Amino acid sequence: MGTDLAMLGVEAQMVIGQRTAMFMLGGPKADKEARLMVTEKVKAASEAAATIALGGTPQKVVRDYRRKVRANHRRLGKG
C-alpha cells in the first residue's frame, strides 16, 4: 500500500502540472477541463465511499484512484 500511495502522489503531481499549464493558457479547453476535473473528483469520492461501504479495502480505493489519475495523465498528454 505504501508504494501505491507514493506512486499516486507522484502521478497526481504530474496531472496537476499538466492541468496548471492548461489553465494558465486559458480558453475553452481550460474551461472544459476545469468542469471535468470537478465532476471527476466528486464521482471518484462517491465511488471510493461506495467501495468502502460495500466491504472494499483502502488498497482497492488507492488502486482505483491511480487508474483514474493515469488515464488523466495520458489524456492530457495528447492535447
Secondary structure, 3 states (H helix, E strand, C coil): CHHHHHHHHHHHHHHHHHHHHHHHHCCHHHHHHHHHHHHHHHHHHHHHHHHHHCCCCHHHHHHHHHHHHHHHHHHHHHC
